[in-house]
Every structure is written in structure tokens, then in C-alpha cells.
Amino acid sequence: MIEKNLDGDVFEQVIVFSDGVSHARQIAKEAVNKFDLIVAVGGDGTVNEVASAIVGTGMPMGIIPFGSGNGLSRFLQIPMDTEKAIKTLGSGHIEAIDSGRLNGRPFFNMAGMGFDAHISEVFSHGKKRGFLTYIKSSFEEISKYKPQPYHLEIDGKVYEREAFMLSFANSSQYGNNAHISPDASVQDGLLDVCVIKKFPLWRFPEMGIRMLMKTTGKTKFVEIIRGKHIHIKRNGPGPVHLDGEPRIADAAIEIEVVPSSLKIIVGASYKKS
């Protein structure tokens, strides 16, 4: 498909397969300054690994979406069709986008804690991937999960919140066009702190529909606060996720935005925001 959809007189490709966690990051790190373009083939987790090696270097990257959610790819209007995505690589339409850092670790689409981090942890141990598996895991776990208290300091202003989950949105969506912060921008130098408050279990399907309809900002159960520097304290260590990939973090968490830090090829219909 690459040979069919990219001009062979312009592009010469080298394909390397990752064989474990963090290997894609190592491959990309070794490729910086040796190639003209590095392309991640995968979902948001793979994109995170590759972009983590490239961010701040000025090296451009591309994405061929091949994951279960593809949140950043969808936001950047990169086609989900593989051949069309390959053709997009030849367009040369490069934008500089922001990235985030959680306790020093980069993320590019979405980070979070609370229920979605808990689900990412559960999901990571499953044999099956995909949107339906994620929804199934969510329904199985939601009745058992309890909201947690959080102390937030966002650009110097203090908020005390009990939240079902906290999402730190660079783009607007988790993936699969589920938009938690519909007005988020990857080019505004800000992160959207989305506080999802406790809501009745019977309204869970409604919350899902609101994300698909881009109306989460119109419910009393979601509060969105924009900021550059975010400090969080919770009751103890626990799971967080960076672009859907789970890890354990301390009770005190520091998050910041790094403006215009990643050069990336976007889709033809992407509009700079």
C-alpha cells in the first residue's frame, strides 16, 4: 500500500516493527535526525511512544491510524482508511501542536485519573481490544467505582472537587469520536481540565451520547477549566493514564502544557484552531 500510494521518487521507506512496551519509542529515538519523517502506525498508545521520542526536536511525524480509538488521529482529521492515510503523508501539511506533561511524562491527546484510568488499567489486561470491549469493561466496573476527592490548583486558583474522573484534554476526544471537551484545541497553549462529577448510574448512557453529540459542556455533571499549570493532590497513589496507557502515579501530580512542541502531518480537512 505504501508503494502504491506514495511517490517512490520522493519517498523511500524503512519499516521497523516494535516487539514490546517502549520499543517504538526507542526505534523513533534512534531514527531522529537520520530520516526526514517518522511515522507511527498504531493507536494513541503507539503515537505516544513515537511522539515522546520526537517531541521538542523539530522532527516531523506522521500517523497511520491502526488502534482501537485513534483519538488524536481523528481530531487531526487523518483518514481512518489506511490507503488515504498513507496518501496524507505525501501532502506535507505540517502543523505544530501542543503536548502535555504529567509528572514529566509526555502525552499528546488525553491524560486522566479516576474512572477512565481505572478502566484503562482493566482494559490493558484484556485479550480483546476495540470500542465494544472498552464499553463492556466500563459497564462492568462503573457500579463498583466510587468518586474521589481532589484538590486542584489551576494557574494559581484552587478548586476542591469530588470527581468520578478527571481528564486533561489536549484534543477534544478520547477516541471513536467520543468528545469530552468539544472546544479543546491542540494549538491554544492550554489544557482543558474536565471534571466529571458523580452522576446517577442510569444516566451513564446519556453521558456517552453527549460525548458523541459534542454536548458534554451542557450538562451539570461536567465542569471544564482551562489552564497551563495544574497541580493535583488526591488521597494516595493510584492509576493514571497517558493517551490511554495506564501507569501508577503518586498522590501529588503536576501537569503542564508545552506549546507548539510537536510537528505533525495533519489531514487535509483539519482547521487550525
Sequence and secondary structure as in RCSB ss.txt:
>XXXX:A:sequence
MIEKNLDGDVFEQVIVFSDGVSHARQIAKEAVNKFDLIVAVGGDGTVNEVASAIVGTGMPMGIIPFGSGNGLSRF
LQIPMDTEKAIKTLGSGHIEAIDSGRLNGRPFFNMAGMGFDAHISEVFSHGKKRGFLTYIKSSFEEISKYKPQPY
HLEIDGKVYEREAFMLSFANSSQYGNNAHISPDASVQDGLLDVCVIKKFPLWRFPEMGIRMLMKTTGKTKFVEII
RGKHIHIKRNGPGPVHLDGEPRIADAAIEIEVVPSSLKIIVGASYKKS
>XXXX:A:secstr
 HHHHS TTT         STTHHHHHHHHHTTTSS EEEEESHHHHHHHHHHHTTS  EEEEEE SSSBHHHHH
TT  SSHHHHHHHHTT  EEEEEEEEETTEEESSEEEEEHHHHHHHHHHT S  SHHHHHHHHHHHHTT   EEE
EEEETTEEEEEEESEEEEESSSEEETTEESSTT  TTSS EEEEEE    GGGHHHHHHHHHHT GGGSTTEEEE
EESEEEEE SS EEEEETTEEEEE SEEEEEEEEEEEEEE  TT    
